[in-house]
Amino acid sequence: MNDTQIPKSEKPNPFDSVPIEVTVSVGRARPLIRDLLNMGENAVLTLDKRIEDPVDLYVGDQLVARGLLEEMEGDHAGQLAVR
């Protein structure tokens, strides 16, 4: 191999710098429209999952992974993350 060739494993991937949006679904609810319209400030909407249940990660409409929701510590305290 000469000095100008890059090994296949070291070639830059053009997709490495393309951002994607990941949606994290923590649960679902199916209230009636009337109940939603009657919800006031500080109302609670109950979801179909528990706090310790895995969350679903989607890219577009495609489920790509599941993980656990965690609260960050240190400099990012209060932020949520998925492991």
N, C-alpha and C positions, 0 to 999 in steps of 0.2 A: 504494500500500500504506500502511495506517495504522500507527501505532507499536505496536499490540497484536498484529499479525500477525508470525509468525516465518517467514522463508523456508523452503521445504520442505527444503532442504539443511542447515538449522541446527536442525531439530526434533530433540529428544532421542530416541534410539532406546531403547525399553524393554529391549531385549536386551543393551545395552552393559554392564550390570552383573551379568549372569547368568554365574556361573562354569561352566566345562565342564572335564571331565577329559580330558587328552590322554595316550594311552599311546604310548611310544616302544619299538618292537620292534627290538632289535639283532641278532636272529638266532633260529634254531630248532635244536633238537636232538631226536633220536628214540632215546633209549636204551631198553634193555629195563628192565622194572621191577626185575628181579634186579640189574642193574648199578647202578641208582639206590639200591637198598637196601644194596648193598655199598660205596657211596661213603663214605669216611671224611672226617675233618676235612682241609681243604686240598686235597681232590680237585678235579680240573679237569673241567668239562663242556665239550666242544668244540662250538662252534656252526657253522652252515653259512655264515657270512659272515666276511670279513676285516675288519680294523680300519678300513681305508680305504673300505669299501663304504658306500653310503648306508643310513640307518636309515629305518624306516617309521613314520609318525605316524598314529595311529588316534583317532577319536572314536567311542566305542562299538565296533562291529564294522566301521566304515566307514574304509577307508584314505583319508586326506584330503591327505597330502603325503609327500614324501621329503626328507631332509636329511642333512647331515654332522654327525657327533658331534664335539664339540670340548671341550677342557678350558678352563674359564674362568681368567682371570688377575686380578691386582689383589686387590680386596677379596673376590672370589668364587673365589679360587684353589682348585683341587681339585674344584670343582663341575663337573658336566657340563652342556652346552648343545647345542642343535641349531641349525645354521645352514641 
